[in-house]
Amino acid sequence: METLAAMKEADKERIEGNENAWREGPSIKVTREQISRTTPLKCNLILELNNQIPNPRKIQLMFNDVLRQFSSLNENVNIQSIERGYKISIVSGFRRCAFCNAFRNRLKEDARIIDLGSCSGLGIR
């Protein structure tokens, strides 16, 4: 079992790594928020893009590409442009966690992902 000191050191290293990644290359901070725990379940993904993302509009294209794979969610997922990023809202839907993971994995193909926040969905990493 890890000691408290070891856990604090690991957290410190993770935070420093995230700060370096944010400065050194294309990075996206992905904050996961579970808004409700009763039906209809609602989750938000807040994407904050650093200045090294060459084409922020490409995020919208990636979103649409992944959403096509989850046609049962089309009416329950939307994306909204916010300052230097996007807000994605997901309402219920049997495969909302699978969509979230697939979208985050798609983002990883083009940028370093800095995961923040959490949710209680099964299979969320």
Secondary structure, 3 states (H helix, E strand, C coil): CCCHHHHHHHHHHHHHHHHHHHHHCCEEEEEEEECCCCCCCEEEEEEEECCCCCCCCHHHHHHHHHHHCCHHHHHHEEEEEECCEEEEEEECCCCHHHHHHHHHHHHHCCCEEEEEEECCCCCCC
